[in-house]
Amino acid sequence: MNTHHPTRLLHGEHARELADELWTAVTTGHEYAATDIVLRALDQGADPETVLLDVIAKVQATVGEEWAANRLSVAQEHAATAINERAVAALALHPSARTTTPHQGRITVVCVDGEWHALPARLLAEVLKLRGWQVDYLGTQVPAPHLISHLTLTDADAVALSSSIATRLPTAHAAITACQAVGVPVLVGGAAFGPDGRYAHLLGADAWAPDARTAADRLAKGPLPRPRVDHRQVDDLPHLADQEYTMVARSRDSLVRAVFTDLEDAFPAMRAYDDRQREHTAEDLAHIVDFLATALYLDDEALFSQFITWTAQILRARGVAPHSLPPALRLFAHELKDFPRAARALQRGLDALATDHSTAGTPA
């Protein structure tokens, strides 16, 4: 027999108290304590959507912030995220979360292929279920052909496509176009699309939402218009005709090798690096190329400069003075001297570093 109380909205202070409790549980690795906190709140009548978005999602956002500030290790961040995912799964099985019969329509929720941050998409999937949608949650690592095969079998009303990493935006563009080509509209969300959704519009998405609650509200207003089956986005990114994106993306490994080799002369402190530091340097250089290529795809130099200043801040938080960044950018500029848009983006990154306080301090 179902004995749970009628659901009620959590007051702000109560939600904060629950979030504080959950934060302690996830950051100390207590999975059972975390799920108990969530289930106890539901047993006491807390609204499941509020628990999802104002407790679990809030804690997950803090996990990311604490990792960026170097107050959580990568392993701790992964463990905390895994516990939050289990808390979501426990909530989904609670009687209070299974009282709504699907009546709104059918939505496929999926991450952009290559995106590994699954929790935002999972949160949206659960919110949509609570609001009466039939949801096909596909998770991560779903190549576009498999996504399209799924859509043709299920007659989905829309696809909700999630991405947190900007470097996945070219892949997102291909997925958006493929879904629309079979007549299924696409709502996108996640940090990758920009705080104002600017890249959602650029890449031709049918709708954008900054968070799960807003996405669910948008879908509740009425169905997204179905694109024509013969829909094509021809020349929607005309700047790609210069082939700079293609050449930089294809040359990623050779660019990293060339700059890594020359960086020791340009940045002598690197000669004292141990194997682990050298490996991290190579990874950082690869990220620089990835974000440069994405900036070229979108024709948005600001995306690259923002990534560079963010990288400087992350390095500083880890006690590493980011003085290797300017010589690395100059070496990339030398390698790409025949690519005008790439050269401008790299110069903008250098200019951003020159005015960013996080680069101040004692050289490494």
C-alpha positions as CSV (number, residue, x, y, z in Angstrom):
1,M,0.0,0.0,0.0
2,N,1.3,3.5,-0.9
3,T,1.7,5.4,2.4
4,H,3.7,8.4,1.3
5,H,2.3,11.8,2.0
6,P,0.9,14.1,-0.7
7,T,3.8,16.0,-2.3
8,R,4.6,19.5,-1.2
9,L,7.1,22.1,-2.5
10,L,10.2,22.5,-0.4
11,H,10.7,25.9,1.1
12,G,14.0,27.5,0.2
13,E,15.6,27.0,3.6
14,H,14.5,23.4,3.8
15,A,15.9,22.7,0.3
16,R,19.2,24.3,1.3
17,E,19.3,22.2,4.4
18,L,18.8,19.0,2.4
19,A,21.4,20.2,-0.1
20,D,23.9,20.7,2.7
21,E,23.1,17.2,4.0
22,L,23.5,15.7,0.6
23,W,26.7,17.6,-0.1
24,T,28.2,16.1,3.1
25,A,27.2,12.6,2.0
26,V,28.4,12.7,-1.6
27,T,31.8,14.3,-0.7
28,T,32.5,11.8,2.0
29,G,31.5,8.9,-0.2
30,H,28.5,7.8,1.7
31,E,26.2,6.4,-1.0
32,Y,23.6,5.0,1.4
33,A,23.4,8.2,3.4
34,A,22.8,10.2,0.2
35,T,20.0,8.0,-1.0
36,D,18.5,7.9,2.5
37,I,18.4,11.8,2.5
38,V,16.6,11.8,-0.8
39,L,14.1,9.1,0.1
40,R,13.4,10.5,3.6
41,A,12.5,13.8,2.0
42,L,10.2,12.1,-0.4
43,D,8.6,10.0,2.3
44,Q,7.9,13.3,4.2
45,G,6.1,14.6,1.1
46,A,8.7,16.7,-0.6
47,D,8.0,17.4,-4.3
48,P,10.2,15.1,-6.4
49,E,11.0,17.7,-9.0
50,T,12.1,20.1,-6.4
51,V,14.4,17.4,-4.9
52,L,15.9,16.8,-8.3
53,L,16.5,20.4,-9.3
54,D,16.9,22.3,-6.1
55,V,18.8,19.7,-4.1
56,I,20.6,17.1,-6.3
57,A,21.3,19.4,-9.2
58,K,22.4,22.2,-6.8
59,V,24.8,19.8,-5.1
60,Q,26.2,18.7,-8.5
61,A,26.8,22.2,-9.5
62,T,28.8,22.8,-6.3
63,V,30.8,19.6,-7.1
64,G,31.9,21.2,-10.4
65,E,32.7,24.5,-8.7
66,E,34.8,22.8,-6.0
67,W,36.7,20.7,-8.6
68,A,37.5,23.9,-10.5
69,A,38.8,25.5,-7.3
70,N,40.9,22.4,-6.7
71,R,39.1,21.6,-3.5
72,L,37.9,18.3,-4.9
73,S,40.2,15.9,-6.8
74,V,39.2,14.4,-10.1
75,A,38.5,11.1,-8.3
76,Q,36.4,12.8,-5.6
77,E,34.4,14.6,-8.3
78,H,33.8,11.3,-10.2
79,A,32.7,9.6,-6.9
80,A,30.4,12.5,-5.9
81,T,28.8,12.5,-9.4
82,A,28.3,8.7,-9.3
83,I,26.5,9.0,-5.9
84,N,24.3,11.8,-7.2
85,E,23.4,9.6,-10.1
86,R,22.4,6.8,-7.7
87,A,20.3,9.3,-5.7
88,V,18.5,10.2,-8.9
89,A,17.9,6.5,-9.6
90,A,16.5,6.0,-6.1
91,L,14.2,9.0,-6.5
92,A,12.9,7.7,-9.8
93,L,11.8,4.4,-8.1
94,H,10.0,6.1,-5.2
95,P,6.2,5.9,-5.3
96,S,5.8,9.7,-5.3
97,A,7.7,9.8,-8.6
98,R,5.6,7.2,-10.3
99,T,2.1,8.7,-9.9
100,T,1.8,10.3,-13.3
101,T,0.6,8.3,-16.3
102,P,2.3,9.4,-19.5
103,H,0.0,11.6,-21.4
104,Q,2.0,14.5,-22.9
105,G,3.8,12.7,-25.8
106,R,7.2,11.0,-26.3
107,I,10.6,12.6,-25.9
108,T,14.1,11.2,-26.6
109,V,16.7,12.6,-24.2
110,V,20.3,12.0,-25.2
111,C,23.8,13.5,-24.8
112,V,25.8,14.6,-27.8
113,D,28.1,11.8,-28.9
114,G,31.4,12.2,-27.0
115,E,29.8,14.1,-24.1
116,W,30.5,12.3,-20.8
117,H,28.5,14.5,-18.5
118,A,25.3,12.5,-18.3
119,L,23.7,13.8,-15.2
120,P,22.1,17.0,-16.7
121,A,20.3,14.9,-19.3
122,R,19.2,12.4,-16.7
123,L,17.8,15.1,-14.5
124,L,15.8,16.4,-17.5
125,A,14.6,12.9,-18.3
126,E,13.2,12.4,-14.8
127,V,11.6,15.9,-14.7
128,L,9.8,15.1,-18.0
129,K,8.6,11.8,-16.7
130,L,7.2,13.6,-13.6
131,R,5.3,15.9,-15.9
132,G,3.7,13.2,-17.9
133,W,6.0,12.6,-20.8
134,Q,7.0,9.2,-22.1
135,V,10.8,9.5,-22.1
136,D,13.4,7.4,-23.9
137,Y,16.6,8.3,-22.0
138,L,19.6,7.1,-24.2
139,G,22.4,8.5,-22.1
140,T,25.9,9.0,-23.5
141,Q,27.9,7.7,-26.4
142,V,25.1,7.4,-28.9
143,P,26.4,8.1,-32.5
144,A,24.0,10.0,-34.7
145,P,23.2,7.0,-37.0
146,H,22.0,5.0,-33.9
147,L,20.0,8.0,-32.6
148,I,18.3,8.3,-36.0
149,S,17.5,4.6,-36.1
150,H,15.9,5.0,-32.7
151,L,13.8,8.0,-33.8
152,T,12.5,6.2,-36.8
153,L,11.3,3.4,-34.6
154,T,9.7,5.4,-31.9
155,D,8.0,8.4,-33.6
156,A,9.3,10.8,-31.0
157,D,7.7,14.2,-30.8
158,A,11.1,15.8,-30.1
159,V,14.7,15.2,-29.2
160,A,16.3,16.9,-26.1
161,L,20.0,17.1,-26.8
162,S,22.5,17.8,-24.0
163,S,26.1,18.9,-24.0
164,S,28.3,20.5,-21.4
165,I,31.5,20.6,-23.4
166,A,31.8,23.2,-26.2
167,T,34.2,21.1,-28.2
168,R,31.3,18.7,-28.9
169,L,29.4,21.5,-30.7
170,P,30.4,20.4,-34.3
171,T,29.1,16.9,-33.4
172,A,26.0,18.5,-31.9
173,H,25.4,20.4,-35.2
174,A,25.6,17.1,-37.1
175,A,23.1,15.5,-34.7
176,I,20.7,18.4,-34.9
177,T,20.7,18.4,-38.7
178,A,20.3,14.6,-38.8
179,C,17.3,14.7,-36.5
180,Q,15.6,17.5,-38.4
181,A,16.2,15.6,-41.7
182,V,13.9,12.9,-40.5
183,G,11.3,15.4,-39.3
184,V,12.1,15.5,-35.6
185,P,12.6,18.9,-33.9
186,V,15.5,19.4,-31.5
187,L,15.6,21.2,-28.1
188,V,19.2,21.7,-26.9
189,G,20.6,22.6,-23.5
190,G,23.7,22.5,-21.5
191,A,26.7,24.8,-20.9
192,A,28.2,24.0,-24.3
193,F,25.5,26.1,-26.1
194,G,26.5,29.3,-24.2
195,P,24.8,31.0,-21.3
196,D,22.3,32.7,-23.6
197,G,22.0,29.8,-26.0
198,R,23.8,31.7,-28.8
199,Y,25.2,28.5,-30.3
200,A,21.8,26.8,-30.2
201,H,20.6,29.4,-32.7
202,L,23.7,29.4,-34.7
203,L,23.6,25.6,-35.2
204,G,19.9,25.6,-36.1
205,A,18.3,24.0,-33.1
206,D,14.5,24.4,-32.8
207,A,14.6,25.5,-29.2
208,W,17.0,26.1,-26.4
209,A,16.7,26.0,-22.6
210,P,19.2,26.9,-19.9
211,D,18.1,24.2,-17.5
212,A,15.8,21.2,-17.0
213,R,12.9,23.2,-15.5
214,T,12.9,25.7,-18.3
215,A,13.1,22.9,-20.9
216,A,10.1,21.1,-19.4
217,D,8.2,24.4,-19.3
218,R,8.9,25.1,-23.0
219,L,7.7,21.6,-24.0
220,A,4.6,22.1,-21.9
221,K,3.6,25.1,-23.9
222,G,3.0,23.1,-27.0
223,P,4.8,20.8,-29.5
224,L,7.9,22.1,-31.2
225,P,7.1,22.5,-34.9
226,R,8.1,19.6,-37.0
227,P,10.8,20.4,-39.6
228,R,10.2,19.4,-43.2
229,V,11.6,16.0,-44.0
230,D,13.5,17.6,-46.9
231,H,15.0,20.2,-44.4
232,R,18.6,21.0,-45.1
233,Q,20.9,23.6,-43.5
234,V,22.9,24.6,-46.6
235,D,25.6,27.2,-46.1
236,D,24.4,27.9,-42.6
237,L,28.1,28.4,-41.6
238,P,29.6,30.0,-44.7
239,H,32.9,30.7,-42.9
240,L,33.7,27.0,-43.0
241,A,34.4,27.4,-46.7
242,D,37.9,28.5,-45.9
243,Q,38.7,25.0,-44.6
244,E,40.5,26.3,-41.5
245,Y,38.4,24.3,-39.1
246,T,38.9,21.1,-41.1
247,M,42.7,21.6,-41.4
248,V,43.2,22.4,-37.7
249,A,41.0,19.6,-36.6
250,R,42.7,17.1,-38.8
251,S,46.2,18.3,-37.8
252,R,45.5,18.2,-34.1
253,D,48.1,15.5,-33.2
254,S,50.8,16.9,-35.4
255,L,50.2,20.4,-34.0
256,V,50.5,19.2,-30.5
257,R,53.7,17.3,-31.2
258,A,55.3,20.3,-32.9
259,V,54.4,22.7,-30.2
260,F,55.3,20.3,-27.4
261,T,58.8,19.8,-28.9
262,D,59.4,23.6,-29.3
263,L,57.9,24.6,-26.0
264,E,60.9,23.4,-24.0
265,D,63.0,26.1,-25.7
266,A,60.3,28.8,-25.4
267,F,59.6,27.9,-21.8
268,P,62.8,26.6,-20.2
269,A,61.0,25.7,-16.9
270,M,59.5,22.8,-18.7
271,R,62.9,21.1,-18.8
272,A,62.5,20.3,-15.1
273,Y,59.1,18.7,-15.5
274,D,58.6,15.1,-14.5
275,D,56.8,12.6,-16.7
276,R,53.4,13.4,-15.1
277,Q,53.8,17.1,-15.7
278,R,54.9,16.5,-19.3
279,E,51.8,14.4,-19.8
280,H,49.6,17.1,-18.4
281,T,51.2,19.6,-20.6
282,A,50.5,17.5,-23.7
283,E,46.9,17.2,-22.6
284,D,46.6,20.9,-22.1
285,L,48.0,21.5,-25.6
286,A,45.5,19.1,-27.1
287,H,42.7,20.9,-25.3
288,I,43.9,24.2,-26.8
289,V,43.7,22.8,-30.3
290,D,40.3,21.3,-29.6
291,F,38.9,24.7,-28.5
292,L,40.7,26.5,-31.3
293,A,39.0,24.2,-33.8
294,T,35.6,24.7,-32.2
295,A,36.1,28.5,-32.3
296,L,36.9,28.2,-36.0
297,Y,33.8,26.1,-36.5
298,L,31.6,28.6,-34.8
299,D,33.6,31.7,-36.0
300,D,33.7,32.9,-32.5
301,E,37.1,34.1,-31.2
302,A,35.6,34.9,-27.8
303,L,34.9,31.2,-27.1
304,F,38.6,30.5,-27.5
305,S,39.8,33.4,-25.3
306,Q,37.3,32.5,-22.6
307,F,38.7,29.0,-22.6
308,I,42.2,30.3,-22.3
309,T,41.5,32.5,-19.3
310,W,39.5,29.6,-17.7
311,T,42.5,27.3,-18.2
312,A,44.8,30.0,-16.6
313,Q,42.4,30.1,-13.6
314,I,42.3,26.3,-13.3
315,L,46.1,26.1,-13.4
316,R,46.4,28.9,-10.8
317,A,43.9,27.0,-8.5
318,R,46.2,24.0,-8.7
319,G,49.3,26.0,-7.8
320,V,50.7,26.1,-11.3
321,A,51.5,29.6,-12.6
322,P,50.1,29.7,-16.2
323,H,53.2,31.3,-17.7
324,S,53.5,28.4,-20.2
325,L,50.3,29.5,-21.9
326,P,51.5,32.6,-23.8
327,P,54.6,30.9,-25.4
328,A,52.4,27.9,-26.3
329,L,49.9,30.2,-28.0
330,R,52.7,31.9,-29.9
331,L,54.1,28.6,-31.1
332,F,50.6,27.6,-32.3
333,A,50.4,30.9,-34.1
334,H,53.7,30.2,-35.8
335,E,52.5,26.8,-36.9
336,L,49.2,28.3,-38.2
337,K,50.6,31.5,-39.7
338,D,48.8,30.8,-43.0
339,F,45.4,30.6,-41.3
340,P,44.0,34.1,-40.7
341,R,41.0,33.2,-38.5
342,A,43.2,30.9,-36.4
343,A,45.8,33.6,-36.0
344,R,43.2,36.1,-34.9
345,A,41.8,33.7,-32.3
346,L,45.2,32.9,-30.9
347,Q,46.1,36.6,-30.7
348,R,42.8,37.2,-28.9
349,G,43.8,34.5,-26.4
350,L,47.1,36.2,-25.8
351,D,45.4,39.5,-25.3
352,A,43.1,37.9,-22.8
353,L,46.0,36.5,-20.8
354,A,47.7,39.8,-20.8
355,T,44.8,41.4,-19.0
356,D,43.8,38.4,-16.8
357,H,44.9,38.7,-13.2
358,S,45.1,34.9,-12.8
359,T,48.3,35.0,-14.8
360,A,50.0,37.2,-12.3
361,G,52.5,35.8,-9.8
362,T,55.8,34.1,-9.6
363,P,56.8,32.3,-12.7
364,A,57.1,28.5,-12.5
